[in-house]
Amino acid sequence: MDVIRKPDPRKKLKKKLLIGGALVATVLAVLTISHFAKAAPGIDRSLLWIDTVKQGDLMRQARALGTLVPEEIRWLAARSAGRVDRIVLRPGAMVEPDSVILILANPDVEEAATSAESQRLAAEAELENVKVQLQRTVLEAESAAASAKATAEQARLRAEVNAQLYKEGLVSELDMKLSQVTAEQAATQNSIEQKRFAFAKDSIAPQLAVKVAEVERLSAQAKLRAAERDALTVKAGMNGVLSALPVEVGAQVQPGSNLARVADPGRLKAELKVPEMQAKDLVIGLRSKVDTRNGVVAGRVSRVEPSVQNGTVTVDVLFEEPLPNGARPDLSVEGVIEIENISNVVKVGRPSFARERARTTLFRVTPHGNAERVSVEFGRASVDTIEVVSGLKPGEQVILSDLSQWDGYNVLSLE
């Protein structure tokens, strides 16, 4: 007969303890491995950019590269088509308004100028001829009017005499009436001649106006053609230096083609290319400092380009101080534009990855020589300084170097 065995409670407890111990050992092993895997890595302190958080004024600035360009630049363009016949001056030459730079050749332009001048002279001669004819006509009308007036006066006197003699019975009634009719006819003729004389005088101005207008039209045309002919001799038109000459002898040019560029080297401005992210607060009148590599010169913003080209905004800076020796057009410069001065803010050096009014994380140096990750909110930024809104206090030290390779760690060991 089989005997039923009862399980031993002690063995069952022992088994549970063994299983629990194994689980605890496994968890401890995993935690130990995780701990060693996430152990704070060591970084050489001398290779890091460490800055101290400060409190004070923050000067917001925008930094940009650019070049010196003349304030006054004049491109000389061709007024008519032509061929470059001769080049008198080359780039770099100092010029005056009447300095001849190059000469173009175009026989058609010269012929048109000569023809227009001939037409003008012919029109002026015709105008003088018309003046003489009109004066002759007026004189003839004036003579006829004077003669008619004298005849009418004589006839009137004769009629009066005959009327008196008729009363005295010395002339017949027929002679008296004939003299009266003659006087009336002479008076009518005199009136007609006087009107003809007045009309002749009044008609001078309208007839001359037509000829004068024609002369003025041909004179303007001749002046235009003469200017086109004179423009074949290209002159500087201003004091300065010949900075560009994009044509050579024999080249054919069309109307409007650029022939030469003249600039005033004594009046230069800085043309800065400001990154579009820094240009949003730029306005005319802001102070600026331009480094010409031979001295720093103060100036003010005079123009801000309204559009963005290739990620930059063009800003012109006019100088308030004389430029140092060696400043010349196309010289590379670096400018710093002062946007605003913010007083009494918490600030720190600006990391390369920091953005205005954004939150990021930095490693703050602890008193124990380690660095711990902290969340920092930034505010307004300058070229190399940025406002700290929260996350850091004055006097604390933070690492501003790019530590993106240690994103998986919250603590770093500084060596």
Phi, psi and chi 1 to 4 in degrees:
 res  aa     phi    psi   chi1   chi2   chi3   chi4
   1 MET       -  132.6  170.8  178.3  -86.4      -
   2 ASP   -79.9  146.3  -65.9  -26.2      -      -
   3 VAL  -108.8  128.5  179.4      -      -      -
   4 ILE   -75.4  125.2  -60.3  174.5      -      -
   5 ARG   -90.0  137.0  -68.3 -176.3  177.6 -177.6
   6 LYS   -95.2  134.6  -65.3 -178.6  179.5 -179.9
   7 PRO   -62.4  143.6   20.5  -29.5      -      -
   8 ASP   -83.6  117.4 -171.1   -7.3      -      -
   9 PRO   -61.1  -30.9  -21.4   32.0      -      -
  10 ARG   -68.1  -38.9  -68.8  177.0  -61.7  177.5
  11 LYS   -65.1  -40.7  -69.6 -177.1  178.1 -179.5
  12 LYS   -62.6  -40.8 -170.0  174.8 -178.0 -179.9
  13 LEU   -66.6  -40.1  177.3   61.2      -      -
  14 LYS   -62.4  -40.2 -175.5  177.9  180.0  179.6
  15 LYS   -63.4  -42.6 -174.5  177.5 -179.4  180.0
  16 LYS   -63.8  -38.6  -69.6 -178.2  178.0 -180.0
  17 LEU   -66.4  -39.1  -69.9  174.9      -      -
  18 LEU   -63.3  -43.9  -70.2  174.9      -      -
  19 ILE   -64.9  -43.3  -66.6  174.0      -      -
  20 GLY   -63.7  -40.5      -      -      -      -
  21 GLY   -63.2  -38.2      -      -      -      -
  22 ALA   -64.2  -41.1      -      -      -      -
  23 LEU   -64.8  -42.9  -69.4  174.7      -      -
  24 VAL   -62.7  -42.7  171.1      -      -      -
  25 ALA   -62.1  -38.9      -      -      -      -
  26 THR   -63.4  -46.3  -57.9      -      -      -
  27 VAL   -61.8  -42.8  171.6      -      -      -
  28 LEU   -63.9  -38.6  -69.8  175.9      -      -
  29 ALA   -64.3  -42.8      -      -      -      -
  30 VAL   -63.4  -44.8  170.7      -      -      -
  31 LEU   -63.0  -38.3  -68.3  176.4      -      -
  32 THR   -65.5  -45.3  -57.5      -      -      -
  33 ILE   -62.2  -43.1  -65.7  173.4      -      -
  34 SER   -63.2  -38.4  175.6      -      -      -
  35 HIS   -64.3  -45.7  171.5   74.2      -      -
  36 PHE   -69.4  -32.2  -76.2  106.4      -      -
  37 ALA   -68.5  -33.4      -      -      -      -
  38 LYS  -100.7   16.9  -69.5  -67.0 -176.8  177.4
  39 ALA   -59.8  141.4      -      -      -      -
  40 ALA   -59.6  122.1      -      -      -      -
  41 PRO   -74.3  153.4   27.3  -34.0      -      -
  42 GLY   -91.7  136.9      -      -      -      -
  43 ILE  -129.4  137.0  -58.4  178.3      -      -
  44 ASP   -68.3  118.8 -171.0   -7.6      -      -
  45 ARG   -62.0  -33.0 -173.3 -173.4 -175.5  101.6
  46 SER   -68.7  -17.1   62.5      -      -      -
  47 LEU   -91.1   -0.6  -59.1  179.1      -      -
  48 LEU  -104.4  151.1  -60.9  176.6      -      -
  49 TRP   -95.2  105.9  175.3   21.5      -      -
  50 ILE  -112.5  129.7  -59.8  177.2      -      -
  51 ASP  -127.8  155.9 -167.6   20.8      -      -
  52 THR  -101.1  133.4  -57.9      -      -      -
  53 VAL   -69.7  131.2 -178.8      -      -      -
  54 LYS  -124.6  167.4  -56.4  179.3 -178.2   64.9
  55 GLN  -127.8  129.8 -175.3  165.8    5.9      -
  56 GLY   169.1 -159.5      -      -      -      -
  57 ASP   -80.7  145.9  -64.1  -18.0      -      -
  58 LEU  -122.6  116.5  172.0   62.5      -      -
  59 MET   -93.0  110.4  174.7   60.2   72.4      -
  60 ARG   -76.1  130.9  -66.0 -174.7   62.4 -152.7
  61 GLN  -136.4  159.1  -61.4  173.8  -30.7      -
  62 ALA  -125.6  129.0      -      -      -      -
  63 ARG  -109.8  139.6 -170.8 -175.7  -57.4  -86.3
  64 ALA  -154.1  154.4      -      -      -      -
  65 LEU   -96.6  157.5  -60.7  177.2      -      -
  66 GLY  -172.4 -162.5      -      -      -      -
  67 THR  -139.8  161.2   56.2      -      -      -
  68 LEU   -86.2  131.5  -65.5 -178.0      -      -
  69 VAL  -131.6  149.5  -62.6      -      -      -
  70 PRO   -65.9  144.2  -19.7   32.1      -      -
  71 GLU   -68.3  -36.7  -70.2 -174.1   41.6      -
  72 GLU  -116.1  114.9 -176.2  177.1    1.9      -
  73 ILE  -125.6  133.4  -61.1  176.5      -      -
  74 ARG  -126.6  120.1  177.0  175.2  -61.6  177.4
  75 TRP   -90.8  129.7  -85.0  101.2      -      -
  76 LEU   -95.8  118.1  -54.3  177.7      -      -
  77 ALA  -110.0  155.7      -      -      -      -
  78 ALA   -76.0  130.9      -      -      -      -
  79 ARG   -81.8  -24.9  -68.0 -170.4   58.6  174.8
  80 SER  -145.0  165.5   57.6      -      -      -
  81 ALA   -67.3  152.5      -      -      -      -
  82 GLY  -178.6  178.9      -      -      -      -
  83 ARG  -117.7  135.9  177.9 -179.8   58.4   83.9
  84 VAL   -68.3  110.1  179.7      -      -      -
  85 ASP   -89.3  -38.3 -173.3   58.9      -      -
  86 ARG  -156.7  138.7 -176.3  160.0   60.3   96.8
  87 ILE  -106.6  120.7  -66.4  178.4      -      -
  88 VAL   -91.5  -43.1 -179.6      -      -      -
  89 LEU  -122.7  152.3  -61.2  176.2      -      -
  90 ARG  -114.8  161.7  -68.8  -72.9  179.6  177.6
  91 PRO   -53.7  139.4  -28.3   35.9      -      -
  92 GLY   103.5  -14.9      -      -      -      -
  93 ALA   -76.8  138.6      -      -      -      -
  94 MET   -76.9  135.1  -59.9  -60.0  -63.1      -
  95 VAL  -127.7  158.4  -64.1      -      -      -
  96 GLU  -120.4  171.8  -63.9  178.8   -7.7      -
  97 PRO   -54.8  -35.0  -28.9   35.8      -      -
  98 ASP   -96.5    9.0  -66.6  -29.7      -      -
  99 SER   -70.4  127.5  -62.0      -      -      -
 100 VAL   -84.0  124.5  177.0      -      -      -
 101 ILE   -95.1  -48.8  -62.8  176.4      -      -
 102 LEU  -154.0  166.4   56.4   87.6      -      -
 103 ILE  -126.8  131.0  -61.8  175.5      -      -
 104 LEU  -102.6  157.3  -58.6  176.1      -      -
 105 ALA  -123.6  130.0      -      -      -      -
 106 ASN  -156.3   97.6 -172.1  -28.0      -      -
 107 PRO   -58.8  -34.7  -23.0   33.8      -      -
 108 ASP   -62.7  -40.9  -65.5  -23.1      -      -
 109 VAL   -65.0  -41.9  172.2      -      -      -
 110 GLU   -65.9  -40.4  -63.5  177.5   -2.1      -
 111 GLU   -65.8  -40.8 -178.7 -179.0   -4.9      -
 112 ALA   -63.5  -37.6      -      -      -      -
 113 ALA   -66.1  -41.9      -      -      -      -
 114 THR   -65.5  -43.2  -57.5      -      -      -
 115 SER   -63.6  -42.7  176.0      -      -      -
 116 ALA   -64.3  -36.9      -      -      -      -
 117 GLU   -66.9  -39.3 -179.2   64.4   15.9      -
 118 SER   -64.0  -42.3  -61.5      -      -      -
 119 GLN   -63.9  -37.0  -66.4  177.7    9.1      -
 120 ARG   -64.4  -45.7 -177.6 -172.8   68.3   82.8
 121 LEU   -63.2  -39.0  -66.4  175.5      -      -
 122 ALA   -64.9  -40.9      -      -      -      -
 123 ALA   -65.5  -39.8      -      -      -      -
 124 GLU   -65.3  -39.2  -70.9 -179.0  -10.5      -
 125 ALA   -64.7  -40.8      -      -      -      -
 126 GLU   -64.8  -36.6 -175.8  177.5   -3.7      -
 127 LEU   -62.1  -43.2  174.8   61.5      -      -
 128 GLU   -64.4  -37.8  -66.2  -60.1  -35.4      -
 129 ASN   -64.8  -41.5 -176.7   41.4      -      -
 130 VAL   -64.7  -38.7  169.9      -      -      -
 131 LYS   -59.6  -43.1  -73.0 -178.7  179.1  179.7
 132 VAL   -65.0  -44.2  171.1      -      -      -
 133 GLN   -63.2  -42.6  -67.7  178.2   -1.9      -
 134 LEU   -65.4  -39.4  -68.7  176.0      -      -
 135 GLN   -63.2  -39.3  -71.1  176.6   -4.6      -
 136 ARG   -64.3  -41.9 -178.3 -175.2  -59.6  114.6
 137 THR   -63.1  -41.4  -59.3      -      -      -
 138 VAL   -65.3  -42.1  170.8      -      -      -
 139 LEU   -63.4  -41.2  -70.4  175.7      -      -
 140 GLU   -64.2  -41.6  -69.3  175.6   -7.3      -
 141 ALA   -66.3  -37.7      -      -      -      -
 142 GLU   -65.2  -40.3 -175.1  178.6    9.2      -
 143 SER   -63.7  -44.3  176.3      -      -      -
 144 ALA   -63.7  -39.3      -      -      -      -
 145 ALA   -65.2  -40.0      -      -      -      -
 146 ALA   -66.1  -41.7      -      -      -      -
 147 SER   -64.4  -42.7  177.3      -      -      -
 148 ALA   -64.8  -35.3      -      -      -      -
 149 LYS   -66.4  -41.9 -176.6  178.0 -179.3  179.9
 150 ALA   -65.8  -42.4      -      -      -      -
 151 THR   -62.9  -41.7  -59.1      -      -      -
 152 ALA   -65.8  -36.6      -      -      -      -
 153 GLU   -68.2  -41.9 -174.1   65.3   19.7      -
 154 GLN   -62.9  -44.7  -68.3  176.1    5.7      -
 155 ALA   -63.0  -39.1      -      -      -      -
 156 ARG   -63.6  -45.4 -177.1 -177.1   65.8   79.8
 157 LEU   -63.2  -41.4  -66.7  174.8      -      -
 158 ARG   -63.7  -40.4 -172.5  176.7  -64.4  109.9
 159 ALA   -65.4  -39.0      -      -      -      -
 160 GLU   -65.5  -40.8  -68.9  177.4   -6.2      -
 161 VAL   -65.0  -45.2  169.8      -      -      -
 162 ASN   -63.8  -34.7  -73.2  -19.3      -      -
 163 ALA   -65.9  -37.5      -      -      -      -
 164 GLN   -69.5  -42.8 -174.5   65.6   31.1      -
 165 LEU   -65.6  -34.0  -67.9  176.1      -      -
 166 TYR   -64.1  -38.4  173.1   73.3      -      -
 167 LYS   -63.8  -32.4  -68.6  179.2 -179.5 -179.3
 168 GLU   -87.8   -3.0  -63.6  176.0   -2.8      -
 169 GLY    79.1   21.5      -      -      -      -
 170 LEU   -93.4  -20.6  -61.9  177.2      -      -
 171 VAL  -130.2  160.6  -65.0      -      -      -
 172 SER   -80.5  165.0   64.0      -      -      -
 173 GLU   -65.3  -34.2 -177.9 -179.4   -1.1      -
 174 LEU   -63.7  -45.6  178.7   61.0      -      -
 175 ASP   -62.3  -36.7  -69.5  -23.2      -      -
 176 MET   -65.0  -45.5 -179.7 -165.8   68.4      -
 177 LYS   -67.4  -36.6  -70.5 -176.8  177.0 -178.6
 178 LEU   -62.9  -40.1  -73.7  175.1      -      -
 179 SER   -67.0  -35.2   61.9      -      -      -
 180 GLN   -66.6  -42.8  -70.6  177.6  -12.6      -
 181 VAL   -62.7  -42.1  170.8      -      -      -
 182 THR   -62.3  -39.0  -58.5      -      -      -
 183 ALA   -65.5  -42.2      -      -      -      -
 184 GLU   -64.2  -41.3  -67.5  175.8   -3.9      -
 185 GLN   -64.2  -41.9 -177.8 -179.2    3.5      -
 186 ALA   -64.9  -36.6      -      -      -      -
 187 ALA   -66.4  -41.5      -      -      -      -
 188 THR   -63.9  -43.6  -57.4      -      -      -
 189 GLN   -62.7  -37.8 -174.2   65.3   29.2      -
 190 ASN   -63.8  -42.4  176.8   47.9      -      -
 191 SER   -61.6  -42.1  176.7      -      -      -
 192 ILE   -63.5  -43.9  -66.1  173.5      -      -
 193 GLU   -67.0  -35.7  -67.9  -61.6  -26.0      -
 194 GLN   -65.3  -41.2  -63.5  -60.0  -34.2      -
 195 LYS   -65.0  -39.6  -68.5  179.0  179.5  179.1
 196 ARG   -63.5  -38.5 -177.8  178.4  -62.6  169.5
 197 PHE   -66.0  -43.1  173.4   51.3      -      -
 198 ALA   -64.4  -40.2      -      -      -      -
 199 PHE   -64.2  -39.6  177.0   77.2      -      -
 200 ALA   -61.9  -40.3      -      -      -      -
 201 LYS   -68.6  -41.7  -70.6 -168.5  -59.9 -178.7
 202 ASP   -70.6  -24.5  -65.7  -19.8      -      -
 203 SER   -82.9   -5.4   64.8      -      -      -
 204 ILE   -65.9  -49.6  -69.2  178.6      -      -
 205 ALA   -60.1  -48.6      -      -      -      -
 206 PRO   -61.9  -40.6  -23.6   34.6      -      -
 207 GLN   -67.4  -37.3  -64.3 -176.4   63.4      -
 208 LEU   -71.2  -32.8  -73.0  180.0      -      -
 209 ALA   -61.0  -38.4      -      -      -      -
 210 VAL   -62.7  -46.1  175.3      -      -      -
 211 LYS   -69.8  -36.9  -65.6  -60.3  179.8  179.6
 212 VAL   -64.3  -41.1  169.2      -      -      -
 213 ALA   -62.4  -39.8      -      -      -      -
 214 GLU   -65.0  -40.7  179.7   67.2   10.3      -
 215 VAL   -63.8  -42.5  170.1      -      -      -
 216 GLU   -64.4  -39.8  -69.7  178.3  -10.3      -
 217 ARG   -62.6  -47.1 -176.3 -176.1   70.4   83.3
 218 LEU   -69.1  -31.6  -66.6  176.5      -      -
 219 SER   -66.6  -42.9  -63.1      -      -      -
 220 ALA   -63.5  -40.6      -      -      -      -
 221 GLN   -65.7  -40.9 -172.7  173.4    0.6      -
 222 ALA   -65.4  -38.4      -      -      -      -
 223 LYS   -63.9  -40.7 -174.8  177.8 -179.7  179.6
 224 LEU   -64.6  -45.5  176.7   61.7      -      -
 225 ARG   -65.7  -35.8  -63.5  -67.7  177.0  -99.6
 226 ALA   -67.4  -38.5      -      -      -      -
 227 ALA   -64.7  -38.6      -      -      -      -
 228 GLU   -64.9  -38.5  -68.8  177.7   -9.3      -
 229 ARG   -67.4  -42.7  178.7 -171.5   58.3 -164.2
 230 ASP   -66.4  -29.9  -64.5  -20.7      -      -
 231 ALA   -68.5  -14.5      -      -      -      -
 232 LEU   -64.4  -24.6  -64.4  176.6      -      -
 233 THR   -95.6  100.6  -58.6      -      -      -
 234 VAL   -80.1  120.6 -179.3      -      -      -
 235 LYS  -112.7  159.0  -62.6 -178.4  178.9 -179.9
 236 ALA   -66.4  -45.4      -      -      -      -
 237 GLY    81.8   -4.1      -      -      -      -
 238 MET  -162.2  164.1   60.6  176.1  -73.9      -
 239 ASN   -83.0  135.8  -67.8  -43.6      -      -
 240 GLY   167.0 -149.0      -      -      -      -
 241 VAL  -130.7  140.6   61.4      -      -      -
 242 LEU   -75.7  110.3  178.6   59.9      -      -
 243 SER  -100.1  -19.5   58.8      -      -      -
 244 ALA  -153.1  144.8      -      -      -      -
 245 LEU  -144.9   86.5 -168.6   66.8      -      -
 246 PRO   -81.8   19.0   30.9  -34.2      -      -
 247 VAL  -129.1  161.8  -64.8      -      -      -
 248 GLU  -129.7  166.9  -67.5  -66.5  -21.9      -
 249 VAL   -60.2  132.8  174.6      -      -      -
 250 GLY    94.9  -11.5      -      -      -      -
 251 ALA   -71.1  140.1      -      -      -      -
 252 GLN   -91.3  129.5  -66.7  -71.9  -21.9      -
 253 VAL  -119.9  150.7  -62.7      -      -      -
 254 GLN  -107.6  161.3  -61.0  -59.4  -39.3      -
 255 PRO   -56.9  131.5  -25.9   34.2      -      -
 256 GLY    92.5   -7.4      -      -      -      -
 257 SER   -69.2  138.4  -59.7      -      -      -
 258 ASN   -73.2  127.6  -71.1  -32.0      -      -
 259 LEU  -105.7  -37.0  -58.0  176.7      -      -
 260 ALA  -160.1  157.0      -      -      -      -
 261 ARG  -124.5  128.3 -175.4  179.5   69.3  179.3
 262 VAL  -117.1  133.3  179.4      -      -      -
 263 ALA  -131.5  154.0      -      -      -      -
 264 ASP   -93.5  104.9 -175.3   -1.9      -      -
 265 PRO   -72.1  -12.7   28.9  -34.2      -      -
 266 GLY   -82.6  -12.7      -      -      -      -
 267 ARG  -126.2   96.5  -61.5  174.6   56.7 -166.4
 268 LEU  -112.6  153.9  -60.4  177.1      -      -
 269 LYS  -133.2  160.5   64.2 -179.3  179.5 -179.5
 270 ALA   -95.6  129.9      -      -      -      -
 271 GLU  -109.5  103.0 -169.1  175.5   86.3      -
 272 LEU  -100.4  143.7  -55.7  178.2      -      -
 273 LYS  -105.6   95.9  -57.8  -65.6 -176.0 -179.9
 274 VAL   -88.3  130.6 -179.6      -      -      -
 275 PRO   -55.4  141.5  -24.9   34.3      -      -
 276 GLU   -61.1  -28.1   57.2 -179.4  -34.0      -
 277 MET   -69.4  -26.2  -65.4  -60.2  -64.1      -
 278 GLN   -94.7   -9.3  -59.1 -179.3   26.8      -
 279 ALA   -92.5   -1.6      -      -      -      -
 280 LYS   -68.4  -23.2   61.4 -178.7 -177.5  -58.8
 281 ASP  -104.9    8.8  -63.7  -37.3      -      -
 282 LEU   -79.2  134.2  -64.0 -177.6      -      -
 283 VAL  -137.8  163.5  -66.0      -      -      -
 284 ILE   -67.8  137.5  -64.8  175.5      -      -
 285 GLY   103.7   -9.0      -      -      -      -
 286 LEU   -67.6  143.9  -68.3  178.4      -      -
 287 ARG   -71.6  150.6  -67.8 -176.0  178.2  -85.1
 288 SER  -148.5  154.3  176.1      -      -      -
 289 LYS  -127.2  128.2  -66.3 -177.7  179.3  179.4
 290 VAL  -115.9  125.1  178.6      -      -      -
 291 ASP   -94.1  113.8 -174.1   -1.4      -      -
 292 THR   -93.2   11.2   65.0      -      -      -
 293 ARG    69.2   -2.7  -52.4  -62.9 -168.2  -89.0
 294 ASN  -132.1   18.2 -167.7   27.2      -      -
 295 GLY   144.8  155.8      -      -      -      -
 296 VAL  -104.4  129.0  178.5      -      -      -
 297 VAL  -120.1  134.8 -173.6      -      -      -
 298 ALA   -83.1  149.3      -      -      -      -
 299 GLY  -161.0 -173.4      -      -      -      -
 300 ARG  -137.2  150.4  -73.2 -173.6  179.8  -87.0
 301 VAL   -69.5  126.2  174.4      -      -      -
 302 SER  -110.0  -18.7   62.9      -      -      -
 303 ARG  -158.1  139.7 -174.9 -177.5   72.0   92.2
 304 VAL  -123.6  119.2  178.5      -      -      -
 305 GLU   -60.6  130.9 -174.1   76.3   19.8      -
 306 PRO   -73.4  -19.0   25.8  -33.6      -      -
 307 SER  -112.6  162.9   60.0      -      -      -
 308 VAL  -104.7  132.0  178.4      -      -      -
 309 GLN  -129.5  123.3  -64.0 -177.8   -2.8      -
 310 ASN    55.2   36.4  -60.3  -36.0      -      -
 311 GLY    79.9    8.4      -      -      -      -
 312 THR  -132.0  159.7   62.2      -      -      -
 313 VAL  -117.5  127.3  175.7      -      -      -
 314 THR   -79.1  129.1  -58.1      -      -      -
 315 VAL  -127.4  129.5  176.7      -      -      -
 316 ASP   -96.8  135.4  -69.9  -12.7      -      -
 317 VAL  -122.4  122.1  175.1      -      -      -
 318 LEU   -93.8  137.0  -64.3 -178.6      -      -
 319 PHE   -84.0  144.2  -64.0  108.8      -      -
 320 GLU  -104.6   -0.9  -62.3  177.9  -26.8      -
 321 GLU  -132.5  157.1  -59.3  174.3   -8.3      -
 322 PRO   -64.5  142.7  -19.8   31.0      -      -
 323 LEU   -75.2  148.5  -70.8  169.8      -      -
 324 PRO   -71.1  165.6   25.6  -34.2      -      -
 325 ASN   -61.3  142.5  -64.6  -28.5      -      -
 326 GLY    95.6   -8.6      -      -      -      -
 327 ALA   -71.8  128.0      -      -      -      -
 328 ARG  -150.0  164.0   61.7 -171.9   62.3 -170.4
 329 PRO   -57.7  146.0  -26.0   34.6      -      -
 330 ASP    71.2   11.6  -61.7  -32.3      -      -
 331 LEU   -74.0  131.4  178.1   67.7      -      -
 332 SER   -72.0  133.4  -62.9      -      -      -
 333 VAL  -136.0  167.8  -63.2      -      -      -
 334 GLU  -129.4  129.1 -179.0  178.0    4.1      -
 335 GLY  -119.6  147.8      -      -      -      -
 336 VAL  -123.6  121.3  175.7      -      -      -
 337 ILE  -104.8  126.3  -58.3  172.9      -      -
 338 GLU   -86.2  113.8  -60.6  176.8   -5.0      -
 339 ILE   -85.2  -55.0  -59.9  175.8      -      -
 340 GLU  -161.0  158.0   63.8  173.6  -29.3      -
 341 ASN  -110.6  114.9 -172.3   21.1      -      -
 342 ILE  -100.8  126.2  -50.6  171.4      -      -
 343 SER   -95.7  145.6   59.8      -      -      -
 344 ASN    54.0   66.3 -165.8   26.0      -      -
 345 VAL  -127.1  158.9  -62.8      -      -      -
 346 VAL   -85.1  128.8  179.0      -      -      -
 347 LYS  -141.0  163.2   60.1 -177.6  179.5  178.4
 348 VAL  -155.1  164.1   72.6      -      -      -
 349 GLY   -58.6  146.0      -      -      -      -
 350 ARG   -87.7  115.5 -177.9  176.0 -177.3  177.4
 351 PRO   -66.7  157.0  -15.3   28.7      -      -
 352 SER   -64.3  -26.5   59.6      -      -      -
 353 PHE   -95.9    0.6   52.1   86.1      -      -
 354 ALA   -78.5  141.1      -      -      -      -
 355 ARG  -123.9  150.0  -63.2  -68.9  179.8  -94.3
 356 GLU   -63.0  140.1  -78.3 -170.6  -43.8      -
 357 ARG    50.7   48.7  -64.3  177.5  173.1   85.4
 358 ALA  -138.3  161.7      -      -      -      -
 359 ARG  -110.1  139.2 -178.2  174.5  -71.6  -83.9
 360 THR  -148.6 -177.0 -173.5      -      -      -
 361 THR  -119.8  142.5   58.3      -      -      -
 362 LEU  -131.0  162.0  -64.9  176.4      -      -
 363 PHE   -96.9  120.3  -79.1   93.6      -      -
 364 ARG   -96.7  133.4  178.1  175.1   56.0 -164.8
 365 VAL   -75.4  127.9  179.2      -      -      -
 366 THR   -93.3  161.0   66.1      -      -      -
 367 PRO   -60.5  -20.0  -23.1   33.6      -      -
 368 HIS   -86.1    2.7  -55.5   91.1      -      -
 369 GLY    89.8    5.4      -      -      -      -
 370 ASN   -99.9  177.1  -65.9  -30.0      -      -
 371 ALA  -129.7  129.3      -      -      -      -
 372 GLU  -116.8  145.6   59.4 -179.4    3.2      -
 373 ARG   -77.0  132.7 -173.6 -175.8  -62.7  -85.6
 374 VAL  -133.4  152.5  -66.4      -      -      -
 375 SER   -89.1  129.6  177.7      -      -      -
 376 VAL  -127.3  135.4  179.4      -      -      -
 377 GLU  -106.7  123.7 -178.2 -178.7   -2.5      -
 378 PHE   -97.1  155.9  -70.3  128.0      -      -
 379 GLY  -115.7 -125.8      -      -      -      -
 380 ARG   -74.3  149.2  -66.7  160.0  -70.0 -173.1
 381 ALA  -127.6  153.5      -      -      -      -
 382 SER  -116.5 -163.3 -177.9      -      -      -
 383 VAL   -65.7  -50.6  175.2      -      -      -
 384 ASP  -125.3   10.3   53.0    7.5      -      -
 385 THR  -137.2  147.2  -50.2      -      -      -
 386 ILE  -139.9  147.2 -168.6  166.9      -      -
 387 GLU   -77.0  138.3  177.5 -173.3   10.7      -
 388 VAL  -102.7  116.7  177.2      -      -      -
 389 VAL   -85.1  -42.9  177.7      -      -      -
 390 SER  -158.4  159.3   63.2      -      -      -
 391 GLY   106.3  -22.0      -      -      -      -
 392 LEU  -136.6  153.7  -64.9  174.1      -      -
 393 LYS  -121.6  153.4  -61.7  178.7 -179.6  178.8
 394 PRO   -55.8  137.9  -24.2   33.9      -      -
 395 GLY    97.7  -21.3      -      -      -      -
 396 GLU   -75.8  152.0  -65.6 -179.4  -25.6      -
 397 GLN  -108.6  137.8  -71.6 -171.9  -37.0      -
 398 VAL  -132.1  154.4  -69.3      -      -      -
 399 ILE   -92.2  121.7  -59.4  175.2      -      -
 400 LEU  -100.0   -4.3  -56.8 -178.5      -      -
 401 SER   -68.6  158.5  -56.4      -      -      -
 402 ASP   -76.7  111.2 -175.7    8.3      -      -
 403 LEU  -114.6   34.4  -60.8  178.9      -      -
 404 SER   -62.4  -22.4   57.2      -      -      -
 405 GLN   -70.4  -15.1   57.1  179.4  -37.2      -
 406 TRP  -108.1   31.2  -50.1  112.6      -      -
 407 ASP   -62.3  -22.6  -75.6  -14.9      -      -
 408 GLY   -84.3    4.2      -      -      -      -
 409 TYR  -122.5  143.1  -62.0   89.6      -      -
 410 ASN  -102.1  -12.5  -68.9  -33.1      -      -
 411 VAL  -135.6  136.4  178.4      -      -      -
 412 LEU  -122.8  146.0  -61.0  177.5      -      -
 413 SER   -99.9  119.7  177.3      -      -      -
 414 LEU   -90.4  129.9  -57.2 -178.1      -      -
 415 GLU  -111.4      -  -60.5  176.0   -6.4      -
